[in-house]
Amino acid sequence: MLDLSATQLLAIPFLAAGALVAVTTLYLFFSVAKSYTHGWRSPLNTLPGPPPTSLMMGNFGIVNEQEGARMMEKWVTEYGRAYVVRSLLGKKKLLTVDPKALHHIAHHNDQFQRSEQAQHIFEAILGKGLLFAEGPTHRRQRKVINPAFGPVQVGKFTEIFVDKSNALRDIWLDLASKSTRKDGRLRVDAFTWMNKVTLDIIGLAGFDYDFDSLHRAEDDQDELYRAFSRTINAKRSPFLFVQIAIPILRNLPFGPLHARKQATAIIREKGMELMQAKKAALLAAANGEAMEKADFGNDLISLCLKSNLASDLPESMRMTDEEINGQTPTFLLAGHETTSTSVSWTLFALACHSDVQAQLRAELVQFPHDTPSMDELNSLTTLDHVLREVLRLYAPVTALQRDVSEDTTIPLGTPVVDKNGVTRTEISVAKGDQVYFPIRIMNRSTEIWGEDAQEFRPERWAGPLPDAVHALPGVFSNLMTFGAGAHACIGFRFTIVEAKAILFSIFRNFEVELAVEPDDIVRRVAIVGRPTIADSPYEGVQLPILVRPVKGTQ
């Protein structure tokens, strides 16, 4: 019988920790060695680029700082529209802002796929949904899901968008009426409220679930809301990147990745309950052609189920229950996050440009009622121009990255000169290389958008855009904000109309100002770039604003 002393028992956790550190160190050493060995053999080795600042981090520390975009723009000027940087663990990465190269990458998804680390994150946090899938699996899922995001369905969702937006309006009007400020203004954290209204919207539109977070106090929210909140508000830490990078650490029963998995497990469990109930009702209602005509559920999950069970869909193209349930956290996290962030940055932009805000309000107050349809929202020219300009200047997702799955070449619209002085019209890449395209830079490039590219000018959308813009492969208005190609954001129409509904309700009824100086608001980049206070990063994401009811709405 094994007899361990108290001292030996106490030593076990320390030995385990020591072993973990040793394994991690060894893995990192071999990963860096492998990255640099691959880099020496990679054809990217002939391209110029900035020298790495760290053996382990490469240029990672520079390109992810607040001034990273400005630094990358400097590199474009110095090295051309395609150059090489070193990423985490020293891996070589092709960074390109060449529209022709982007078009090629976006339309050759089998050759340029999400990294293994990214796929692990999406599977762990979102399940096996559309953001996780690649290749034939992605094409199969998208075929089933696509009808749910068509113009007709988004038009039907607009009633939900407007109802929840007007509920937010009523809450702010009530709070403003109780304000003790002499100027009648109300201070609110816009980002918190945008999170609430977009969560309520995606809950109802996504799977017919009413979070009602607008009317509930933070300590009165249900389990699903709390799980969702833990997932989106979890703080980043250096160990999170380590867990993602090192496979052996991904299943540890502690750490930031484990906490995210626990929260997402609750979302998936609740999602499976809702999905199974909807599926049972659908199968009980009808089958075959009759089922397709049945007036059954207009939420996204119900629409996916109807599409998946359609009689004309081959069995090989159907999604599993696990895959359909994987869309629940995908809709919740991906759809909610981008919209709440985009609307928040719109509030910021219009608070900084009172003249544009006044022009928008003049358009909105002339509208005859407060329940516009999708077509009516889309007919509001100033609202449309403002949102397009915000999506250009303040794209929620900062950049996209793909791993090269096979040796191939990427054509260039603008040639680059390599280290040997050779002018290249295409770039060779090898399996294992990475390609990175910075959305924020492309959307703000003076070479593409003109000399005023860094300025907030919604009126640019009223006239002809520069010819260079039309070369961008973006799925919406040539912007790269929603991506391009087969992996472009499937819900971009949903997001645009939802954002318009929220902005319609706010600026029709309120004047908006910042509660702090504009320079105090900075982007905090995780998966998306959210607003925070520069001097108070540990207070979390926030956008403090002052709202005052427009005369006649009190």
C-alpha positions in Angstrom: 0.0 0.0 0.0 1.3 3.4 -1.0 2.0 5.5 2.2 2.6 9.2 1.5 3.6 11.6 4.2 1.9 15.0 4.7 5.0 16.7 3.2 4.8 14.5 0.2 1.1 15.2 -0.3 1.7 19.0 0.0 4.4 18.7 -2.6 2.1 17.1 -5.3 0.5 20.4 -6.5 3.9 22.1 -6.7 5.3 19.1 -8.7 2.2 19.3 -11.0 2.7 23.0 -11.5 6.4 22.5 -12.1 5.7 19.8 -14.7 3.1 22.1 -16.4 5.6 25.0 -16.6 8.3 22.6 -18.0 5.9 21.2 -20.6 4.8 24.7 -21.6 8.4 26.0 -21.8 9.4 23.0 -23.9 6.4 23.4 -26.2 7.1 27.2 -26.7 10.8 26.5 -27.4 10.0 23.9 -30.1 7.1 26.1 -31.5 9.4 29.1 -31.9 12.1 26.8 -33.5 9.6 25.3 -35.8 8.2 28.8 -36.8 11.6 30.2 -37.6 12.7 27.0 -39.4 9.5 27.2 -41.5 10.1 30.9 -42.1 13.6 30.3 -43.5 12.1 27.8 -46.0 9.0 29.9 -46.8 8.9 31.9 -50.1 7.8 34.8 -47.9 11.4 35.0 -46.8 12.1 37.1 -49.9 9.6 39.8 -49.1 10.6 42.9 -47.1 9.1 43.9 -43.7 9.9 45.4 -40.4 12.4 43.6 -38.2 10.8 41.6 -35.3 11.0 43.2 -31.9 10.9 39.9 -30.0 11.9 36.3 -30.6 8.7 35.1 -29.0 6.3 37.9 -29.9 7.7 38.9 -33.3 6.0 42.2 -34.3 2.9 41.2 -32.2 3.5 43.9 -29.6 3.5 46.6 -32.2 0.7 45.6 -34.5 -1.7 45.2 -31.5 -1.1 48.5 -29.8 -3.5 51.4 -30.0 -1.2 53.0 -32.5 -0.8 49.8 -34.4 -2.9 50.9 -37.3 -0.8 54.0 -37.8 2.4 51.9 -37.6 1.0 49.4 -40.2 0.1 52.3 -42.5 3.7 53.5 -42.2 4.9 50.0 -43.2 2.6 50.1 -46.2 4.3 53.3 -47.3 7.8 51.8 -46.7 7.4 48.3 -47.9 4.4 48.3 -50.3 0.9 46.8 -50.2 2.2 43.4 -49.3 5.0 42.8 -46.7 5.9 40.3 -44.0 5.7 40.6 -40.2 6.4 38.1 -37.5 3.5 37.0 -35.3 3.2 35.1 -32.0 5.9 32.5 -31.5 7.8 34.0 -34.4 5.5 32.8 -37.2 5.8 34.6 -40.5 2.7 36.4 -41.7 1.9 38.1 -45.0 0.2 41.4 -44.3 -1.6 42.8 -47.4 -3.9 45.6 -48.3 -3.9 44.9 -52.0 -7.5 44.6 -53.2 -6.7 42.1 -55.9 -4.9 39.9 -53.4 -7.9 40.2 -51.0 -10.3 39.2 -53.7 -8.3 36.1 -54.6 -8.0 35.0 -50.9 -11.7 35.6 -50.2 -12.7 33.5 -53.2 -10.3 30.6 -52.6 -11.4 29.4 -49.2 -10.1 25.9 -49.6 -6.6 27.3 -49.9 -7.0 30.0 -47.2 -8.7 28.8 -44.0 -9.0 29.9 -40.4 -6.1 29.0 -38.2 -6.3 25.9 -36.0 -6.2 28.2 -32.9 -9.1 30.3 -34.2 -11.1 27.2 -35.0 -10.5 25.9 -31.5 -11.8 29.1 -30.0 -14.9 29.2 -32.1 -15.7 25.5 -31.3 -15.0 26.0 -27.6 -17.0 29.2 -27.3 -19.6 29.0 -30.1 -19.9 25.3 -30.8 -19.8 23.8 -34.3 -21.6 26.7 -35.8 -21.0 28.6 -39.0 -18.0 30.5 -37.7 -16.3 27.2 -36.8 -17.0 25.4 -40.1 -14.7 25.2 -43.1 -14.8 23.6 -46.6 -17.7 21.4 -47.5 -19.1 21.6 -43.9 -19.2 25.4 -44.2 -20.9 25.3 -47.6 -23.5 22.8 -46.3 -24.3 24.9 -43.2 -24.5 28.1 -45.1 -26.9 26.6 -47.7 -29.3 25.7 -44.9 -28.9 29.0 -42.9 -28.8 31.5 -45.8 -32.6 31.7 -46.4 -33.1 32.9 -42.7 -31.1 36.1 -43.5 -32.7 37.0 -46.8 -34.4 40.4 -47.3 -37.9 39.1 -46.8 -37.1 37.5 -43.4 -35.1 40.6 -42.2 -38.1 42.7 -43.2 -40.2 40.5 -40.8 -37.7 40.9 -38.0 -37.9 44.7 -38.3 -41.0 44.8 -36.1 -38.8 43.3 -33.3 -36.0 45.7 -34.0 -38.4 48.7 -33.8 -40.3 47.5 -30.7 -37.2 46.9 -28.6 -35.7 50.2 -29.8 -38.8 52.1 -28.8 -38.7 50.3 -25.4 -35.2 51.7 -24.9 -36.5 55.1 -25.9 -39.3 54.9 -23.3 -36.8 53.9 -20.6 -34.5 56.8 -21.3 -37.4 59.3 -21.4 -38.6 58.0 -18.1 -35.1 58.3 -16.5 -34.6 61.8 -18.0 -37.9 63.0 -16.6 -36.5 62.1 -13.1 -33.1 63.7 -13.7 -32.1 66.3 -11.1 -29.8 68.1 -13.5 -30.9 71.6 -14.3 -30.1 71.2 -18.0 -32.4 68.2 -18.1 -29.7 65.9 -19.4 -29.3 62.3 -18.4 -25.9 60.5 -18.1 -25.9 56.9 -19.3 -23.4 54.3 -20.3 -24.4 53.9 -23.9 -22.5 50.7 -24.4 -24.3 48.9 -21.6 -27.7 50.0 -23.0 -26.7 49.0 -26.6 -25.7 45.6 -25.2 -29.1 45.2 -23.6 -31.2 46.3 -26.5 -29.3 44.2 -29.1 -29.4 41.2 -26.7 -33.1 41.5 -26.4 -33.4 41.7 -30.1 -31.3 38.7 -31.0 -33.0 36.7 -28.2 -36.4 37.2 -29.9 -35.3 37.2 -33.5 -32.8 34.4 -33.0 -34.8 31.8 -31.1 -37.9 33.4 -29.7 -36.5 34.0 -26.3 -37.2 37.2 -24.4 -34.2 38.2 -22.2 -36.1 41.4 -21.3 -32.7 42.7 -20.1 -33.8 46.3 -20.8 -36.3 46.1 -17.9 -34.4 43.9 -15.5 -31.7 44.9 -13.0 -28.3 43.2 -13.4 -28.9 41.1 -10.3 -32.3 40.0 -11.6 -31.2 38.4 -14.9 -31.7 34.8 -15.7 -29.1 32.1 -16.0 -28.8 32.3 -19.8 -28.2 36.1 -19.6 -25.5 35.6 -16.9 -23.7 33.0 -18.9 -23.9 35.2 -22.0 -22.6 38.2 -20.0 -19.6 36.2 -18.6 -18.7 35.1 -22.1 -18.6 38.5 -23.7 -17.3 40.5 -20.7 -14.5 38.0 -19.7 -11.2 39.9 -19.5 -8.3 38.9 -21.7 -5.2 37.7 -20.0 -1.7 36.6 -21.3 -2.5 33.1 -20.1 -5.6 33.0 -22.5 -3.2 33.3 -25.5 -1.0 30.6 -24.0 -3.9 28.2 -23.6 -5.0 28.8 -27.1 -1.6 28.4 -28.6 -0.7 25.2 -26.7 -3.1 22.3 -27.3 -2.1 20.5 -24.1 -3.3 23.4 -22.0 -6.7 23.9 -23.7 -8.5 21.4 -21.5 -7.2 22.5 -18.2 -10.0 22.6 -15.5 -9.1 26.2 -14.7 -8.0 29.4 -16.5 -9.7 31.9 -18.7 -10.5 29.5 -21.5 -12.1 27.1 -19.1 -14.3 29.9 -17.7 -15.5 30.8 -21.2 -16.2 27.1 -22.0 -18.3 26.8 -18.8 -20.4 29.8 -19.7 -20.9 28.7 -23.3 -21.9 25.2 -22.1 -24.9 26.8 -20.4 -25.8 28.7 -23.6 -25.6 25.5 -25.6 -27.6 23.5 -23.1 -30.4 26.0 -23.0 -30.2 26.3 -26.8 -30.6 22.6 -27.3 -33.7 22.6 -25.1 -35.3 25.4 -27.2 -34.2 23.8 -30.5 -35.5 20.4 -29.6 -38.9 21.9 -28.6 -39.2 23.8 -31.9 -38.1 20.7 -33.9 -40.7 18.5 -32.2 -43.5 21.1 -32.8 -42.4 21.4 -36.5 -42.4 17.7 -37.1 -45.7 17.3 -35.3 -47.3 20.1 -37.4 -46.6 18.6 -40.8 -44.0 17.1 -43.1 -42.8 17.5 -46.7 -44.5 20.2 -48.8 -47.2 20.9 -46.2 -44.5 21.5 -43.6 -42.8 24.1 -45.8 -46.1 26.0 -46.1 -46.8 25.8 -42.4 -46.9 29.1 -40.4 -44.3 27.9 -37.9 -41.9 30.1 -36.1 -40.1 33.0 -37.7 -37.1 33.1 -35.5 -33.7 32.2 -36.9 -33.5 28.8 -35.3 -37.0 27.8 -36.5 -36.2 29.1 -40.0 -33.0 27.0 -40.0 -35.0 23.9 -38.9 -37.6 24.5 -41.7 -34.8 24.9 -44.2 -33.0 21.8 -42.9 -36.1 19.6 -43.1 -37.3 20.8 -46.5 -38.3 17.9 -48.8 -36.0 19.1 -51.6 -32.9 19.2 -49.5 -30.7 16.1 -50.0 -30.0 14.1 -46.9 -26.3 14.6 -47.4 -26.8 18.4 -47.1 -28.7 18.4 -43.9 -27.3 19.7 -40.6 -27.1 17.7 -37.4 -28.9 18.8 -34.3 -25.5 19.7 -32.8 -24.7 21.9 -35.8 -28.1 23.7 -35.6 -27.7 24.2 -31.9 -24.2 25.5 -32.6 -25.9 28.5 -34.3 -27.5 29.6 -31.0 -24.3 30.9 -29.4 -23.1 32.0 -32.9 -26.2 34.2 -33.3 -26.0 35.4 -29.8 -22.3 36.3 -29.6 -21.4 37.2 -33.1 -24.6 39.0 -34.1 -25.1 40.8 -30.9 -21.5 41.9 -30.4 -21.0 43.5 -33.8 -24.3 45.4 -33.8 -24.0 46.8 -30.2 -20.4 47.9 -31.0 -21.3 49.6 -34.3 -24.3 51.5 -32.8 -22.1 52.6 -29.9 -19.5 54.0 -32.2 -22.3 55.7 -34.2 -23.3 57.5 -30.9 -19.7 58.5 -30.4 -19.3 59.8 -33.9 -22.5 61.8 -33.9 -21.8 63.2 -30.4 -18.5 64.5 -31.9 -20.2 65.9 -35.0 -23.2 67.9 -33.8 -23.8 69.3 -37.3 -24.3 65.8 -38.7 -26.4 64.8 -35.7 -28.7 67.8 -36.3 -29.0 66.9 -40.0 -29.9 63.3 -39.2 -32.5 64.4 -36.6 -34.1 66.8 -39.1 -34.6 63.8 -41.4 -36.0 61.6 -38.6 -38.4 64.0 -37.0 -40.1 64.6 -40.4 -40.9 60.9 -40.6 -44.7 60.5 -39.9 -44.6 57.7 -37.3 -42.3 55.9 -34.9 -42.7 52.3 -36.3 -40.9 52.3 -39.7 -40.7 49.2 -41.8 -37.4 47.9 -43.3 -38.0 49.6 -46.6 -38.9 52.9 -44.8 -35.7 52.7 -42.7 -33.7 52.1 -45.9 -35.3 55.1 -47.6 -33.8 57.5 -45.0 -30.8 58.8 -46.9 -28.9 60.6 -44.1 -29.4 57.6 -41.7 -28.0 55.3 -44.4 -25.0 57.5 -45.1 -24.2 57.9 -41.4 -24.2 54.2 -40.8 -22.1 53.4 -43.8 -19.5 55.9 -42.7 -19.4 54.5 -39.2 -19.0 51.0 -40.5 -16.1 52.3 -42.6 -14.3 54.3 -40.0 -15.1 52.2 -36.9 -15.3 48.6 -38.2 -16.0 46.4 -35.2 -13.6 43.7 -36.4 -10.1 45.1 -36.7 -8.6 42.4 -39.0 -9.0 39.0 -40.5 -6.4 36.2 -40.7 -6.2 33.0 -42.8 -3.7 30.0 -42.8 -2.4 28.8 -46.1 -3.5 25.1 -46.5 -1.4 24.4 -49.6 1.4 25.9 -51.7 0.0 28.5 -54.0 0.4 32.0 -55.4 -1.5 35.3 -54.7 -1.9 37.8 -57.5 -1.2 41.5 -56.8 -2.9 44.6 -58.3 0.1 46.7 -57.3 3.5 45.1 -57.7 6.0 45.0 -54.8 9.8 44.9 -54.9 11.3 42.0 -52.9 14.6 42.0 -51.0 16.5 41.1 -54.1 15.2 44.1 -56.0 12.8 41.9 -58.2 9.4 43.4 -59.0 6.7 40.9 -58.2 3.2 40.8 -59.6 2.3 37.8 -57.5 3.4 36.3 -54.2 4.2 32.7 -53.6 3.1 31.2 -50.2 3.7 27.8 -48.7 1.5 25.6 -46.6 1.6 26.8 -43.0 2.1 30.5 -43.9 -0.4 33.0 -42.5 -2.1 35.9 -44.4 -3.4 38.9 -42.5 -5.5 41.7 -43.9 -6.2 44.7 -41.6 -9.8 45.8 -42.2 -9.3 49.0 -40.3 -6.4 50.1 -42.5 -8.2 49.3 -45.8 -11.3 51.1 -44.7 -9.2 54.2 -43.8 -6.7 54.1 -46.7 -6.1 57.4 -48.4 -5.0 55.5 -51.5 -8.4 53.8 -51.7 -10.8 56.3 -50.2 -9.1 59.6 -51.0 -7.3 62.3 -49.0 -10.2 62.7 -46.5 -10.2 58.9 -45.7 -9.4 59.5 -42.0 -12.4 62.0 -41.6 -16.0 61.3 -40.7 -17.8 62.5 -43.8 -21.2 60.7 -44.3 -21.8 62.9 -47.4 -19.1 61.0 -49.3 -21.7 58.3 -49.8 -24.0 60.7 -51.7 -21.6 61.1 -54.6 -19.4 58.8 -56.7 -16.8 57.0 -54.7 -13.1 56.8 -55.9 -12.5 54.1 -58.5 -10.2 52.3 -56.1 -13.1 51.6 -53.8 -14.8 49.4 -56.3 -11.9 47.0 -56.4 -12.5 46.0 -52.8 -14.3 42.7 -52.5 -16.4 43.5 -49.5 -19.9 42.1 -49.4 -21.5 45.4 -48.4 -20.7 48.7 -50.1 -17.2 47.3 -51.0 -16.3 47.7 -47.3 -14.3 45.0 -45.7 -16.2 45.4 -42.5 -18.4 42.3 -43.1 -15.7 40.4 -44.9 -15.9 39.0 -48.4 -16.5 35.8 -50.3 -18.1 32.6 -49.0 -17.0 33.5 -45.4 -18.6 37.0 -45.5 -20.9 37.8 -42.6 -24.2 36.0 -43.4 -26.2 38.4 -41.2 -25.0 41.7 -42.5 -28.5 42.7 -43.7 -29.9 41.9 -40.3 -27.2 44.0 -38.6 -27.7 47.0 -40.8 -31.5 47.2 -40.4 -31.3 46.5 -36.7 -28.7 49.3 -36.3 -30.9 51.7 -38.3 -33.9 50.9 -36.1 -32.0 51.6 -32.9 -30.5 54.8 -34.3 -33.9 56.0 -35.6 -35.4 55.7 -32.2 -32.5 57.4 -30.4 -31.8 60.4 -32.6 -35.5 61.0 -33.4 -36.0 61.6 -29.6 -32.7 62.7 -28.1 -29.8 65.0 -28.4 -26.6 63.1 -27.6 -23.3 64.5 -26.3 -20.2 62.8 -24.8 -19.9 62.9 -21.0 -16.1 63.0 -21.4 -13.7 64.5 -23.8 -13.5 62.7 -27.2 -9.8 62.0 -26.8 -10.6 60.1 -23.5 -12.5 57.4 -25.6 -10.2 54.8 -27.1 -10.7 51.4 -28.8 -10.1 48.3 -26.7 -9.5 45.5 -29.1 -10.4 41.9 -28.2 -12.3 40.2 -31.0 -13.9 43.5 -31.8 -12.9 47.1 -31.0 -15.1 48.4 -28.3 -15.0 51.9 -26.6 -13.4 52.4 -23.2 -11.9 55.2 -21.1 -8.2 55.7 -21.8 -7.4 56.5 -18.1 -9.7 53.8 -16.7 -9.0 50.6 -18.7 -9.7 48.4 -15.7 -13.2 49.8 -15.4 -14.1 47.8 -18.5 -15.8 48.7 -21.7 -18.0 51.9 -21.5 -19.2 54.9 -23.5 -20.5 57.6 -21.1 -22.9 60.0 -22.9 -25.4 62.7 -22.0 -28.9 62.5 -23.6 -31.5 65.2 -23.5 -35.1 64.6 -24.9 -35.9 66.6 -28.0 -38.7 69.1 -27.3 -42.1 67.5 -27.7 -41.0 64.0 -26.7 -40.9 64.4 -22.9 
